[in-house]
Amino acid sequence: MKFPPNFSSAVVFSSLLIWMGGFSLPAWANEPKKAEPVKEEKKIKYVDEAGEEGRGYTYKRVAKEAYEEPKPVPKEEPKPPPKAESKDPHGKSDAHGKPDEHGKADDHGKPAEKKKDDGHGEGDHKEPKKEEKKKEDKKKDDGHGGGHGDGHGKEAKKEAPTASALYESTMIKLDANNRPFKPIFRSTKNADYYLCRDVVSTKYRNTVLAEMNTFADRMGLTRAQDMPCMVKIAKADTKFPGAIYLEFYVNDKAAVECMKLGACGSTRLVMLFPKDKTGKRSKDIYRSYVLTDERKFQRGAFCVSPQGQLLAEKNCYVALNPDWLFN
């Protein structure tokens, strides 16, 4: 059987295409499909308890997940600082390998010396400006009012006077010798008198006056006026040298007679009596009142504590010293 000449070439070419097409198919096309991974469902953990029943179910609380506590991270040791490379500012050196202060060197390797100031403004020194010169001149002492407080300068600040160690300044302002800082208003052979103003505090003066008039009402005597008010310091030759009194008067006539003539027919005074006269242990000041009336032949004494309590109807020295001879 004879084939036409074109038949053999067509058959061969088609068979070749079929054969090549079989090799070009992917290898996994004939393999069985892989099973997809099964996703695991999260199991819910419940609290181990009986729970509550309802609608055919048992309801329990969901247990909280346990979290681990964070662990401390160990501290890293600090790294040593990098060593600084020693370089000159300009990175140049002289012929002998020794750089000068600007990185340059002379022919022999010696550093260049700075130009000295010859007093004409040459060299590295700069002349100060005119404004700076004026400020410096003002600061300097010229011996006539400037400087650091010399004989011609301003007076040094006066030191504050020392206050009393026995009496509080909130009550009465006295110096270290237990005398007012003010000048004497009037002086007699028995005492020195000072005005209460700026010496005795207003609050303390009102307290003393109120107590004094309370005792006057009890005795049926005339009340004391708020003015004048005097601070009385007993002199050295008296019965109580250095004693401090606050004295009031029933009228202006009685004030003049008492201060000028020493004739105090109607006495209204209080002695400030410190229990500890050293002032080291306590600054408690007791109030020892004396009220008199020579016409009615009356005399009363009262002792009041620093807190305002009536201790006794007698002098504070007697009230605070029960072992005294005449108690």
C-alpha positions as CSV (number, residue, x, y, z in Angstrom):
1,M,0.0,0.0,0.0
2,K,1.5,3.2,-1.0
3,F,1.1,6.6,0.9
4,P,1.2,9.9,-0.8
5,P,4.5,11.8,-0.2
6,N,2.8,14.5,1.9
7,F,1.1,11.9,4.2
8,S,4.2,10.8,6.1
9,S,5.4,14.3,7.0
10,A,1.9,15.3,8.3
11,V,1.6,12.2,10.4
12,V,5.0,12.6,11.8
13,F,4.5,16.2,12.7
14,S,1.1,15.6,14.4
15,S,2.5,12.7,16.5
16,L,5.4,14.9,17.6
17,L,3.0,17.6,18.8
18,I,1.0,15.0,20.8
19,W,4.1,13.6,22.3
20,M,5.4,17.0,23.4
21,G,2.0,18.1,24.8
22,G,2.0,15.2,27.1
23,F,5.2,16.3,28.7
24,S,4.1,19.9,29.1
25,L,1.2,19.1,31.5
26,P,1.9,19.8,35.2
27,A,3.0,16.9,37.3
28,W,0.5,17.6,40.2
29,A,-2.5,17.5,37.8
30,N,-2.7,13.8,38.0
31,E,-2.0,13.6,41.8
32,P,-4.8,13.3,44.3
33,K,-5.9,16.6,46.1
34,K,-4.4,17.1,49.6
35,A,-6.8,17.3,52.4
36,E,-7.3,20.8,53.9
37,P,-6.1,21.3,57.5
38,V,-8.8,21.1,60.0
39,K,-9.2,24.1,62.1
40,E,-9.2,23.4,65.8
41,E,-12.0,25.1,67.7
42,K,-11.1,26.8,70.9
43,K,-12.3,25.0,73.9
44,I,-14.0,27.2,76.5
45,K,-12.8,26.6,80.0
46,Y,-15.5,27.0,82.7
47,V,-15.1,27.5,86.4
48,D,-15.4,24.3,88.4
49,E,-18.8,24.9,90.0
50,A,-22.3,23.5,90.0
51,G,-23.7,26.4,88.0
52,E,-27.3,27.4,87.5
53,E,-29.8,25.4,85.5
54,G,-32.3,27.0,83.1
55,R,-34.1,26.1,79.9
56,G,-32.4,22.7,79.8
57,Y,-28.9,24.1,80.1
58,T,-26.4,24.4,82.9
59,Y,-24.9,27.9,82.9
60,K,-21.4,28.3,84.4
61,R,-18.9,31.1,84.5
62,V,-16.1,31.2,82.0
63,A,-12.7,30.9,83.7
64,K,-10.2,33.7,83.1
65,E,-7.0,32.9,81.3
66,A,-4.0,32.7,83.5
67,Y,-1.3,35.2,82.6
68,E,2.3,34.8,83.6
69,E,3.8,37.6,85.5
70,P,6.4,39.6,83.5
71,K,9.9,38.5,84.3
72,P,12.5,41.2,85.2
73,V,15.0,41.8,82.4
74,P,18.6,41.8,83.7
75,K,20.3,45.2,83.4
76,E,23.0,45.5,80.8
77,E,26.4,46.7,82.0
78,P,27.2,50.1,80.6
79,K,29.6,50.1,77.7
80,P,32.9,51.9,78.2
81,P,33.0,55.3,76.5
82,P,34.9,55.4,73.3
83,K,38.4,56.8,73.5
84,A,38.7,60.2,72.0
85,E,41.4,60.4,69.4
86,S,43.9,63.1,70.2
87,K,44.0,65.4,67.3
88,D,45.1,69.1,67.1
89,P,42.6,71.6,65.8
90,H,44.1,71.8,62.3
91,G,45.6,68.4,62.1
92,K,49.1,69.8,61.2
93,S,52.4,69.3,63.0
94,D,55.8,70.9,62.7
95,A,58.9,69.5,61.2
96,H,59.7,67.6,64.4
97,G,56.1,66.2,64.8
98,K,55.1,68.7,67.6
99,P,52.1,70.8,66.7
100,D,51.7,74.3,68.2
101,E,48.5,75.7,69.7
102,H,47.1,76.4,66.2
103,G,48.3,73.1,64.7
104,K,51.3,74.9,63.1
105,A,54.9,74.9,64.1
106,D,58.0,77.0,63.5
107,D,61.1,75.7,61.8
108,H,62.5,74.1,65.0
109,G,59.2,72.6,66.3
110,K,58.7,75.2,69.1
111,P,55.2,76.4,69.6
112,A,54.5,80.0,68.5
113,E,54.4,82.5,71.4
114,K,51.6,84.9,71.8
115,K,52.3,88.5,71.3
116,K,52.7,90.4,74.5
117,D,50.7,93.5,75.1
118,D,53.1,96.5,75.1
119,G,50.5,98.9,76.4
120,H,49.5,100.3,73.0
121,G,46.7,97.9,72.3
122,E,48.8,95.4,70.4
123,G,48.8,91.6,70.9
124,D,45.9,89.4,71.8
125,H,44.6,91.8,74.6
126,K,41.6,93.9,73.5
127,E,41.0,97.3,74.9
128,P,37.7,97.5,76.9
129,K,34.9,99.5,75.4
130,K,34.1,103.0,76.8
131,E,30.9,101.8,78.4
132,E,32.7,99.0,80.2
133,K,35.3,101.5,81.5
134,K,32.6,103.7,82.9
135,K,31.0,100.8,84.8
136,E,34.4,99.8,86.2
137,D,35.1,103.3,87.3
138,K,31.8,103.6,89.2
139,K,32.6,100.3,91.1
140,K,36.0,101.6,92.2
141,D,36.3,103.4,95.5
142,D,37.4,107.1,94.9
143,G,37.4,107.9,98.7
144,H,34.3,110.2,98.4
145,G,31.2,108.2,98.8
146,G,31.9,105.1,96.7
147,G,33.6,101.9,97.5
148,H,33.0,99.4,100.3
149,G,31.6,101.6,103.1
150,D,34.8,103.3,104.3
151,G,34.9,106.6,106.3
152,H,33.5,108.6,103.4
153,G,31.1,106.0,102.1
154,K,27.7,104.9,103.1
155,E,27.1,103.9,106.7
156,A,27.0,100.2,107.4
157,K,23.6,98.7,108.3
158,K,22.7,99.0,112.0
159,E,22.3,95.7,113.8
160,A,18.9,95.0,115.0
161,P,18.6,95.5,118.8
162,T,18.4,92.3,120.9
163,A,14.9,91.5,122.2
164,S,14.1,90.5,125.8
165,A,14.7,86.8,126.6
166,L,11.9,86.9,129.3
167,Y,9.0,88.7,127.7
168,E,7.3,87.8,124.4
169,S,7.3,90.6,121.8
170,T,3.7,89.7,121.0
171,M,2.8,90.9,124.5
172,I,5.3,93.7,125.3
173,K,8.3,94.8,123.3
174,L,11.4,95.1,125.5
175,D,15.1,95.1,124.9
176,A,17.7,92.7,126.5
177,N,17.7,94.8,129.7
178,N,13.9,94.5,129.9
179,R,13.2,98.1,129.1
180,P,11.2,99.6,126.2
181,F,13.0,100.7,123.1
182,K,11.4,104.2,123.4
183,P,12.6,107.2,125.4
184,I,11.4,107.9,128.9
185,F,8.1,109.9,129.0
186,R,8.3,110.9,132.7
187,S,10.7,110.0,135.5
188,T,10.2,110.2,139.3
189,K,12.3,109.1,142.2
190,N,10.5,105.7,142.3
191,A,10.0,104.8,138.6
192,D,10.4,105.6,134.9
193,Y,7.2,105.9,132.8
194,Y,6.8,105.1,129.1
195,L,3.7,105.4,126.9
196,C,2.1,102.0,126.1
197,R,1.7,102.9,122.5
198,D,4.1,100.9,120.3
199,V,5.3,99.0,123.4
200,V,2.3,97.0,124.6
201,S,0.3,95.1,122.0
202,T,-3.4,96.2,121.6
203,K,-4.7,92.8,122.3
204,Y,-2.7,92.4,125.6
205,R,-3.6,95.9,126.7
206,N,-7.4,95.3,126.2
207,T,-7.1,91.9,128.0
208,V,-5.5,93.6,131.0
209,L,-8.0,96.5,131.1
210,A,-11.0,94.1,130.9
211,E,-9.7,92.0,133.8
212,M,-8.9,95.1,135.9
213,N,-12.4,96.5,135.5
214,T,-13.9,93.1,136.3
215,F,-12.2,93.2,139.7
216,A,-13.2,96.9,140.1
217,D,-16.8,95.9,139.6
218,R,-16.5,93.1,142.1
219,M,-15.1,95.6,144.7
220,G,-17.6,98.3,143.8
221,L,-14.8,100.7,142.7
222,T,-14.6,103.2,139.7
223,R,-13.5,101.6,136.5
224,A,-10.2,102.5,134.9
225,Q,-10.0,104.4,131.6
226,D,-8.3,103.0,128.5
227,M,-6.2,106.2,128.1
228,P,-3.7,107.1,129.3
229,C,-1.9,103.8,129.6
230,M,1.7,103.8,131.0
231,V,4.5,101.2,131.3
232,K,6.1,101.7,134.7
233,I,9.6,100.4,135.4
234,A,10.5,100.4,139.1
235,K,13.9,101.9,140.0
236,A,16.7,100.2,142.0
237,D,15.9,101.7,145.4
238,T,12.3,100.5,145.5
239,K,10.7,97.3,147.0
240,F,10.7,95.5,143.6
241,P,13.6,96.9,141.6
242,G,13.2,96.4,137.8
243,A,9.6,95.3,138.2
244,I,7.4,96.0,135.1
245,Y,3.9,97.4,135.6
246,L,1.0,98.4,133.3
247,E,-0.8,101.3,135.0
248,F,-4.2,102.8,134.2
249,Y,-6.1,105.7,135.9
250,V,-9.7,106.5,136.8
251,N,-9.5,110.0,135.3
252,D,-6.9,112.6,134.0
253,K,-6.5,114.2,137.5
254,A,-5.6,110.9,139.1
255,A,-3.1,110.3,136.3
256,V,-1.3,113.7,136.9
257,E,-1.2,113.2,140.7
258,C,0.1,109.7,140.4
259,M,2.8,110.3,137.8
260,K,3.9,113.8,139.0
261,L,3.5,113.7,142.8
262,G,3.5,110.0,143.4
263,A,0.1,110.3,145.2
264,C,-1.9,107.4,143.7
265,G,-5.1,107.4,145.8
266,S,-6.9,105.2,143.3
267,T,-4.5,102.6,142.1
268,R,-5.2,100.6,139.0
269,L,-2.1,98.7,138.0
270,V,-0.9,95.2,137.2
271,M,2.6,93.8,137.7
272,L,3.9,91.4,135.0
273,F,5.2,88.6,137.1
274,P,7.4,85.9,135.5
275,K,7.5,82.6,137.3
276,D,11.0,81.8,136.0
277,K,13.0,85.0,135.9
278,T,15.8,83.5,133.9
279,G,13.6,82.9,130.9
280,K,15.3,79.6,130.1
281,R,12.6,77.2,131.0
282,S,9.4,79.1,130.4
283,K,8.2,82.6,129.3
284,D,4.9,82.4,131.2
285,I,4.0,85.8,132.6
286,Y,1.5,85.9,135.4
287,R,-0.6,89.1,136.1
288,S,-0.6,90.4,139.6
289,Y,-3.3,93.1,140.0
290,V,-3.6,95.8,142.7
291,L,-6.6,98.0,143.1
292,T,-7.0,100.6,145.9
293,D,-9.3,103.4,147.0
294,E,-8.1,105.6,149.9
295,R,-11.5,107.2,150.4
296,K,-13.2,103.8,150.9
297,F,-10.2,102.3,152.6
298,Q,-10.2,99.4,150.2
299,R,-7.4,97.4,148.7
300,G,-7.6,94.3,146.6
301,A,-5.0,91.9,145.1
302,F,-5.6,89.3,142.4
303,C,-3.4,86.8,140.7
304,V,-4.3,85.7,137.1
305,S,-2.5,82.9,135.2
306,P,-1.1,83.5,131.6
307,Q,-4.2,81.6,130.4
308,G,-6.6,84.0,132.1
309,Q,-7.6,81.9,135.1
310,L,-8.0,83.5,138.5
311,L,-5.6,81.7,140.8
312,A,-6.1,83.6,144.1
313,E,-7.2,86.9,145.6
314,K,-3.7,87.7,146.7
315,N,-0.3,88.7,145.2
316,C,1.1,86.3,142.6
317,Y,4.3,85.8,144.5
318,V,2.4,84.6,147.5
319,A,0.0,82.5,145.3
320,L,2.9,80.8,143.4
321,N,5.0,80.2,146.5
322,P,2.8,78.3,149.0
323,D,5.7,77.7,151.4
324,W,6.2,81.4,151.9
325,L,6.5,82.5,155.6
326,F,3.2,84.5,155.6
327,N,1.0,82.1,153.7
